[in-house]
Amino acid sequence: MRVTRGAVAGALVAGLVLVPGAPARADAVDCTGTTADTPAPSSTTDPSLPFDALGIDAAHSWLAAHGTRGPGEGVRVAVVDSGIAPRAAGSGIPLARDSFGGGEVVDAHGTIVAGIIAGAPRTGRDGRELPVGIAPAAEIVDVRVYDSGEPAEGEDPVEPPNVVAGLSWVAQNAKRLGIGVVNVSLAMPEYPPLERVLRRLEAADVVVVAASGNRPQEETDFLHEEFGPEPDGEGGATTGARLGEDAGGLVWPAAYPSVVAASSTADGTGLGDASGAVLLSSDIDVAVPTFGTISYGLDGGTCGAPGYATSWAAAVVSGVVALLRSHYPDENGRQVVARLLGTASASTELPNVHTGAGVVQPLEALARPLRPRKADGSLELAASDGRAVERATAPPEELDLLAEARDQAVWWGLAGGGALLLALILRPVLARRRS
């Protein structure tokens, strides 16, 4: 059951949360600290840890062997965020001509998100290509709805009406521009106009992926009172999940039923625990590792997006959805999401507040022979010859026409045999009496 609360003013960028003890990267500049006026762009040859952990290389190889399209080709992903830096556009991030909003880009958040989704490969020390984006052949549509998560004087903060305006533009132009995915790495309270525009996007067959929400750290953060650090009685504070924690229904647009809510996890990475950085929620659909993500910054160079952040998680999942929409162009959004959720590491029948249906499995989502139904996305496993695989059952019992006669013969035989045995036992007794 969805829990609702009174409206909370304002909204948040679902951005970076650093966890103490998380290992540092070797040489990557922090993307969030890049600026547009840096003379030389940043550059890193660090591996993208989530890219490796999720087996994106294997997914790309499978696509190359089973199709003619590049990873994400033919799909446009709208990034509803702080805008894409001009220095990163084109060479680093494939950008569509049409866009929403304008002005100077001062916050790297939107550029980082776009780079994770579709950033072009970089060149390694040995001259080989190193990956950046999950779906590098996809195209980004820049939908700028705010200036900065921490705005200076004259800059626009994140406000729900502006987010709705950007999403409305996407809904209106989705068919014309070929937008198949929308990434919303933002967190805000429930807002009726937002629900209405999400229904329009669902009707337009656009898959919306949103951040499930980071754990609030500062008193001014969204949901700090509900889930922020608690005093420990010794002058400090405890961080991390509270007993029975569930932020379900509180973080939007992730709480909307048709939105794919993405969380960050350390599962399978050996990099500690992400629960101190992200909210636990029954709205979470899937999770992905995000620590050690590589992307692009305001200076147009490659850099690291460290920390466990649901913003980066939503971007990774948006990239995987773009791979699916490209490879299965005849399937609708419900079918594509069914592939994503139905192949995750846990279960859609028993989702949990940490990772929902589990950690995304990109290669499985692409390669497993599934038949999502067009109407509702429900799954049907398909055999390699295209026929449905039926659950094994015991063979039906054959009808025995002589069973009743045989049973009667057995009973008559038992009765006759019993009478004969009794006669043999009583015969000596009866003989002595006659004598």
N, C-alpha and C positions, 0 to 999 in steps of 0.2 A: 504494500500500500504506500502511495506517495505521501510524504510528509510535507506540509506547506507551512511557511512562516509569514509573518508580516513583511512587507517590502522593506528592503534595505537600500538606502540611498547610495548611488554610485555604482561602479563596477571595477573590476580588476583585470590587469593583464595576468593571465595564468602563466607566469614566467618562471624565472630561475630560483630554485631553492637549493642551497648548498648544504650537504650533510657532513658534519665533522667526521673525519676519518676516511673520507672518500679519497682514493689516491689521485695525485695530481698528474696531469699529462706532461709529456716530455718537453715539447717546444711550442705548443699551440697557444697563440694569443687568444684571450677571452673575447669572443665575438661581441659580448654586450658592452665592452669597453672601446670598440672601434669607433672612429670618427670619419666623417666624409672628407675632411681637409687634410688627412694624412698623406704626405707626398708619395710614399711607396706603399703599396698594398701589403697586407700581412700575408704570410704563407706558412703552411704546415704540412709536413709529411706524416704526421701521426695517423695511425689507422683509425677509422670510424668504428668504435667498439660495437654500437648497436647494429651497424651494417654487417659486421662479421658474426655477431651473436645470432642474428636472425637468418643468416644464410642467404643474404640478398644476391650474392654472386651466383649461388646455385640456382636461384630463381631466374636471374638474367640468362644464365646458360640454358636453362630449360626453355625459356621463351625463344631464344635464338634457334633452338633445335626444333621448335614446334610452331613456328610462325614466321611471318615476314616483317613484322613490326618491331620497332625498337621498344625498350621498356617504357610503357606509358604513352606511346605514340598515338596521336589522334584524340587524346583526352586533354581537356583544359581544367585546371584546378583554380578556383577563386580563393584567394587568401585575404580574408577579412581581418585587417590588422593595421599596423602603423605605416604601411607603405613599403615599397621596394626601392632600395638605394640605387640611384642612377648609375653609379660606378660598378654595381654588381649586375645590372640588367644587361642582357645580351650575351656577353662573354661568359658570365658565371651563371646567371639565371635566365632561362628562356622565357621571355616576357611577351604576352600578346599585346597587340596595338591598343585595343580598347581597355579602358580603366575607369575607375570611379574615384573621385576625390583628387586632390592635387596639393601643390605646395612643397616646400623643402622637407625632406625626410630627415628627422632628427633622432629617431629611436630605432635601434637596430632590430627590434623584436620581429617585425614583419619580414625583414630581409633574411633573418636566421631561419624563420619558419619556411619561407619559400625555398631557401637553399637546401634544407633537409628534404623537402618534397621532390624537387626537380633540379638541384644544382648540378652543373656540368662537372665531369671528372677533372682532377688536377693532375699535374705531372710530378711524379716521384723523383727521388734522387737518382735512380737508375734510368730515368727517362720513360718508365712505364706509367700508364694511367692509374691513378688512385681514385676510388669512388667518393662521391659526396652525396648526391641526391638518390633517393630510392627509385624514382621514376624519371631519369634524366631526359627521356624523349617526350615527356609531357610538357605542356605550356602553362605558365602561371598568368592568371588574370589578377591584376593589382586592384584591390578594393580597399581603399584607405579610409578608415573611419575614426582615427584619432591621431594626435601628434606624438604624445608621450605618455607612458604609464606614470611618470612623475613630472607633470608639465611645469615648465617655467612660465613666467608671465607672458600672456598672449598666445600660449599653446593650448590646443584642445585636449582635454583628458578623455578617457574612455567613458562614454555615456550611452546608456541603452538606446535612446532615440537615434543616435548616429549609427549604431550597429544595425538597427532595424532598417534605416535608410539604405545602408550598403547591401544588406541582404535582399531588400525589395528590388534594388537595381539588378542583382543577380537573378532573382526569380523572373523578372521582366525580360532579361536578355539571355537566359540560359540556353534556350533553343537556338537563337540566332548565333550565339558565340560558341556553341558546343561545350558548355560547361557541364561536366558530369560529377564534379566533386567540389564541395565548399569546405574549407578549413577555417574553424573559428577557435583560435587559441586564446579565448577570453572567458572570464567567469563573472556572472552577474546574478542578481536576484530575479525571481519570477517577475515577468513583465508581459501583460496580455498582448500588446502589439507584437512582441517577439514570437509568441505562440502562433499568432495569425500568419506571420510571414514564413514561419517554419512549415506550416500546413501548405502554403503556396509552393514552397521548394519541394516538398514531398510530392505534391501533385505534378510538378514539373520534372519529376524523376531525377532529382539532384540528390546525391548522397551527402549529407552534412556530417562532418566529423568535428567533434568539439573536445576541449580539455575538460577532464572530470574535476579539476580543482586542486590547487596546491594547499598545503597546510599553512594557515596564516601565522606570521611571525611577529608582525608589528601591531600595535593597538589600532592603527588606522586601516589594517587589512580587512577585507571582506570576510565575515564570519569569524572574526577574532574572538568574540565573546563565547561563541559556541565551541570552537575547536582550537583556540590559541593555547600557548603555553600556560600551565597551571602552577601557581605558587607551591613550592615544596615544603613550606614551613620553616625553612632555614635561610630565608633571604634570597633564594634562587627560584628557578622555575623548571618544571619538567616538560619536556617536549615529546611528541610522539602521539600515537593513537590513544584515545580514551577507551575505557571499558565499554563495550557494546556500541562503539562509534558507527554511525551511518549518516552520511551527508546526503542521502537520497532525497530528491525533491527540492534541494536548496541551491544547487549550482546550475545555472542556465547559460547556454542552451543545452548543456549535457543532459539535463533531466527530461527533455522532451522525448517521448517514446521512440520516434523514428530516427533520432540522432544517434550516431555511434559515439559513445562516450569513451575516451581513451585515457588510461592512466599510465604512470611510469612505474617500473618495477626493477628490482635487482635480481629477480629470479633467474637462475642459470648463468649468472655472470661472475659470481664469486666476489662481488663488490659491495657486500654489506646489505643493509636493509633500507628500503626506500620509504617505509611507512612514516618515518619522521619528517618526510618532505611532502607527502601527498595525502589527501583525505581518503579515508575508507568510505565507500559508498555503494549502495545497492544499485545505483544508476550505471556503474562501470560496466561496459560491454566487453572490452578487451584491454590488455596491457602490453607494453613493449619496454625493453630496456632503453634508457636514454643517456646514461652517463657516458661521457666521452664521444658525444656526437660531433661530427665535423660539418661546418656549413660556411656561409659567406657573411661578411660583415659590411658595415657602411663604407669601408675603404675599397670594396670590391675584391678583397683578397679572402683566402680561406683561413679559417680560425676554428677554435673549439667552443662548443656550447656545453660547458660542464654542468654537473649537478643533475639531480633528479627533478624533472619538470614536466608537468602534464601538457604544457605548450609544445614541447619537443615531441612528446608522445603522440599528440594529435597529428603533428606533421608527418611522423613516421607512418602512422596508420593511413593518413590521406594518400601518401605515396603508394602504399600497398593497394589501396582501393583503386588508384589510377592504373596500376599494373593489371588488376582484374578487369576493370572496365575496358581497357585497351584490348586485352586478349579475348574477352567475351563481349564483343560489341552489340550482339543481339539480345543480351540479357538486360533486364531492368535493374534499378537500384536495389530492390528487395532481394533479387536473386544473387546479386554480387555480395551484398551484406551477409546473406545466408552462407555463402562460400567462406567468407572471412570468419564468421562466428562458429560455423559448423566444423571448422578444421583447427580451431584454437586448442591449446594444450589441456584445458580442463573440460567443462561441460556446459552446454546451454541449458540443460535441464536442472543443474545444480550450480548456478553461478555463485560467486563469493564476492565479498566487499573489497577484496584486495585486487583481484585481476578479472573479475567478471567471468566470462567463459574461458579465460585463460590467456596465455601469451600467444600472440599472433604467430602463425606458421606460414610464411609467404609461399614457400614451394608447395606445401600441402594444399593451400588454398587454390593455387593455380593448377596443380597436376592431379589432385584426387578426382576420380570419376564420379562427379555428383550431378544430380539433375534437380536443381532448385525449381520449384513450381512458380510459374509466372504470377499467379494471383496473390500468393502470400509469402513466397520464398521458402516454404517448407521443403525439406530436403528428401531426395530419393537417391540412394546409392545406385550407380549404374555399373554394369559389368563392362569388360573391355570390348565386348561385341555389341555394346549399345543397349542390351536388354537389361531390365531391372533385375537386381539380385534379390531373390526372395529369401526370407528367413527360413532356416532349416526346421522341418517338423517331422514327427514320427510318421511312418507310412500308415495309411488307413487299414483298419482290420478287415480282412476278407470275410465275406458272408459264407457261412458253412451251412448248407441246406440239410445235411444229415445229422447235425449236432443234436437235435432233440431226440431223434430215434436212437442215436448212439448212447445218449445219456440214459434213456429208459432201459435199453438193453443191459447197460452196466448195472443199473439198480436191480433189475430182475435177476441178473446173474448173481449179484451179491446176496439177494434174498434166498435164492435157491441153494447157493453154496452154504449159507448159514443154516438152512433147514436140514441139509444133508449132514453137516457137522454135528448138529444137535442130535439127530437120529443115531449116529455112530456112538456118541457119548452115552446116550440113554439105553442102548441095546443090551449091554451086560446087566444093568439094573433090572430091566424088565424080564430078562431071562431067568434071574435068580428068583424073582417073585413067582414065576410060573412053576418053578421046580419046588 
